[in-house]
C-alpha cells in the first residue's frame, strides 16, 4: 500500500522515524504522533498508520523493559489494556481506518491542555481503589482515539502519570500500554481493510531508523535530572499537540 512512493521519498520517511525515535527515547512517547503528523503530509493517514506498526511495536517492547518487574505493573494497568483493545477494535469497526482531521485536532487540543495543566495546575492523582474501573474506562476511550487518529497518547498518558509510578515506572508503563495499542491498531487496520502484507514489509524497513533515534534519545534522557525530565515531558506534549492541531487545520483545507 506504500510501494508507490517515489524512491527519494523513502529518505524523508526514514528521517521522520529517526526524529520520532529520538523524541520517544527522551520522553517515552511521540513516535506515533510525530510519524503520523509528518507522514500525513504526503500519504493518507491509514498508510502512515500502517507504516508505523512495526517500529512502534518493537520500540515499545524495548521501552517496557525490565520484564521481571512487569507483574506488579500489569496488576495495576491490566484493566486499562483490556479497555484499549476493546475501544480500538470497536472504534475501527465503527469508524474505519484513521482519517478524521477533526479527531486529530481534538487530540492536539487534549495534549496541550493536559501539558499546561501539568505545568501550572495541581498534579492529578487516582485513588488506588478506583484504578480498576478508571483504567478500563480510560483504556476504552484511548482505544477509540487510537482508531480515529492512529495516536494513542490521550487519555492514556495523563492517567498513567496520575498513578504516581515515578520516572522509570512511567516510561515502562507507557511502553506496555503503547505496545498493546500498537497490536490493537494493527488489528483495527486489518478489520478496516487498511493493512496489507506489503505494508508490513515497508514498516519493517523503518524499524532501524526508529531504533537508532530511540537509542540516542534514551542516552540523552539518562542524563536529565527528574525536574528537567518533567519539563521536557510537558513541553514535548505541547509541541506535539500544537503540531497535531496545525497539521489537522492544513490538511482540512
C-alpha positions in Angstrom: 0.0 0.0 0.0 3.1 2.3 0.2 5.2 0.8 -2.6 4.1 3.5 -5.0 6.1 6.2 -3.2 8.9 7.8 -5.1 12.4 6.4 -4.3 13.6 9.8 -2.9 10.7 10.0 -0.5 11.9 7.0 1.5 14.9 9.1 2.7 12.4 11.6 4.2 10.3 8.7 5.7 13.5 7.3 7.4 14.4 10.8 8.8 10.9 11.0 10.2 11.3 7.8 12.1 14.8 8.9 13.4 13.2 12.1 14.8 10.2 10.2 16.2 12.5 7.6 17.8 14.7 10.4 19.3 11.7 12.1 21.0 10.4 8.7 22.2 13.8 7.9 23.7 13.8 11.1 25.7 10.2 11.4 27.0 8.8 7.9 26.4 6.3 8.8 23.7 5.9 10.7 20.5 6.7 8.1 17.8 3.1 7.6 16.5 2.3 11.3 16.9 5.3 12.7 15.1 5.2 9.9 12.5 1.5 10.4 11.7 1.8 14.2 11.6 4.8 14.3 9.2 4.0 11.3 7.1 0.4 12.5 6.5 2.0 15.4 4.6 2.3 13.1 1.5 0.3 10.0 2.2 -3.1 9.1 3.5 -3.3 8.7 7.3 -4.2 5.0 7.0 -1.0 4.4 5.1 1.0 6.3 7.6 -0.5 4.3 10.4 0.4 1.0 8.6 4.0 2.2 8.3 4.4 2.8 12.0 3.1 -0.6 13.2 6.4 -2.5 13.3 8.6 0.4 14.6 6.0 1.3 17.2 5.6 -2.3 18.4 9.2 -3.2 18.8 10.4 0.2 20.3 7.6 -0.1 22.8 8.5 -3.6 23.7 12.1 -2.3 24.3 10.7 0.5 26.4 8.6 -2.0 28.5 11.8 -3.5 30.0 12.9 -4.7 32.5 10.5 -7.6 32.0 10.9 -9.0 35.5 9.1 -6.0 37.0 6.1 -6.3 34.7 4.0 -8.5 37.1 3.1 -5.8 39.7 2.7 -3.2 37.0 0.3 -5.3 35.0 -1.8 -5.9 38.1 -2.3 -2.1 38.2 -2.8 -1.3 34.5 -4.1 -4.7 33.1 -7.7 -3.5 33.1 -6.7 -0.4 31.1 -5.1 -2.7 28.4 -8.4 -4.6 28.1 -10.2 -1.3 27.5 -7.6 -0.3 24.9 -8.2 -3.5 22.9 -12.0 -3.2 23.1 -12.0 0.5 22.3 -9.6 0.3 19.4 -11.2 -2.7 17.7 -14.7 -1.3 18.3 -13.7 2.1 17.1 -12.1 0.7 13.9 -15.2 -1.3 13.2 -17.4 1.8 13.6 -15.1 4.5 12.2 -12.9 2.7 9.6 -9.2 3.5 9.1 -7.8 6.7 10.7 -8.8 9.7 8.6 -10.5 12.3 10.7 -9.0 15.8 10.7 -11.4 16.9 13.5 -10.3 13.9 15.6 -6.6 14.8 15.1 -7.2 18.4 16.1 -9.2 17.3 19.2 -6.3 15.1 20.1 -3.9 18.0 19.8 -6.0 20.2 22.0 -6.2 17.5 24.6 -2.4 17.1 24.6 -1.8 20.8 25.0 -4.5 21.2 27.7 -3.0 18.3 29.7 0.5 19.6 29.4 -0.5 23.1 30.5 -2.3 21.6 33.5 0.8 19.5 34.3 2.9 22.6 34.3 0.7 25.1 36.1 -2.1 23.1 37.8 -2.3 20.6 40.7 -0.9 17.1 39.9 -3.6 14.6 39.1 -3.9 11.5 41.4 -6.0 8.3 41.1 -7.4 6.6 44.2 -6.0 3.1 44.2 -9.5 1.8 44.9 -10.7 3.3 41.7 -7.9 2.0 39.4 -9.9 -1.0 38.2 -12.9 0.8 36.7 -11.0 4.0 35.9 -8.3 2.1 34.0 -10.9 0.2 32.0 -12.7 3.4 31.1 -9.5 5.3 30.2 -8.3 2.4 28.1 -11.6 2.3 26.1 -11.5 6.0 25.4 -7.8 5.7 24.4 -8.7 2.9 22.1 -11.4 4.9 20.3 -9.0 7.9 19.9 -6.4 5.4 18.5 -8.8 4.0 16.0 -9.7 7.6 14.9 -6.3 9.1 14.7 -3.6 6.4 14.9 -2.2 8.0 18.0 -2.5 6.6 21.5 -1.3 9.2 24.0 -4.5 10.6 25.3 -6.0 10.0 27.8 -3.6 7.1 28.5 -0.6 9.2 29.3 -2.3 11.6 31.8 -3.9 8.5 33.5 -0.6 6.7 33.8 1.2 9.8 35.2 -1.6 10.1 37.8 -0.7 6.7 39.2 2.5 8.0 40.7 4.8 5.4 39.2 7.9 7.6 39.2 10.0 8.4 36.1 11.2 4.9 35.2 7.9 3.3 36.1 6.0 5.8 33.9 8.3 5.1 31.0 7.8 1.4 31.4 4.0 1.7 31.8 3.8 3.8 28.6 5.8 1.1 26.9 3.4 -1.6 27.9 0.3 0.5 27.0 1.7 1.6 23.7 2.7 -2.0 22.8 -0.9 -3.2 23.4 -2.3 -0.1 21.5 0.0 -0.9 18.5 -1.2 -4.5 18.3 -4.8 -3.4 18.7 -4.3 -0.7 16.0 -2.9 -3.3 13.6 -5.9 -5.4 14.2 -8.2 -2.4 13.7 -6.5 -1.6 10.4 -6.9 -5.2 9.3 -10.6 -5.0 10.2 -11.0 -1.8 8.2 -9.1 -3.3 5.2 -6.2 -0.9 5.7 -3.4 -3.3 6.5 -1.9 -5.4 3.6 1.1 -7.7 3.7 3.2 -5.2 1.6 2.6 -2.6 4.3 4.2 -4.9 6.9 7.3 -5.2 4.9 7.7 -1.5 4.4 7.0 -1.0 8.1 9.8 -3.4 9.0 12.3 -1.3 6.9 11.5 1.7 9.1 12.5 -0.2 12.3 16.2 0.6 12.0 16.0 4.4 11.8 13.4 4.3 14.7 15.7 2.2 16.9 18.7 4.5 16.1 16.7 7.6 17.1 15.4 5.9 20.3 18.9 4.7 21.3 20.2 8.3 21.1 17.2 9.7 22.9 17.5 7.1 25.8 21.1 8.1 26.3 20.1 11.7 26.5 17.3 11.0 29.0 19.6 9.3 31.4 21.5 12.5 31.9 18.4 14.5 32.7 17.5 15.4 36.4 13.9 14.4 37.3 12.6 18.0 37.2 14.2 18.7 33.8 12.8 15.4 32.5 9.3 16.5 33.7 9.7 19.9 31.9 10.8 18.2 28.7 7.9 15.8 29.0 5.3 18.5 29.3 6.9 20.8 26.7 7.1 17.9 24.3 3.4 17.3 24.8 2.7 20.9 24.0 4.8 20.9 20.8 3.2 17.6 19.7 -0.3 18.8 20.4 0.3 22.1 18.6 1.7 20.3 15.6 -1.3 18.0 15.6 -3.7 20.9 15.6 -1.8 22.8 12.8 -1.5 19.7 10.7 -5.2 19.0 11.0 -6.1 22.5 10.0 -3.8 22.5 7.0 -5.0 19.0 5.9 -8.6 20.1 6.1 -8.2 22.9 3.5 
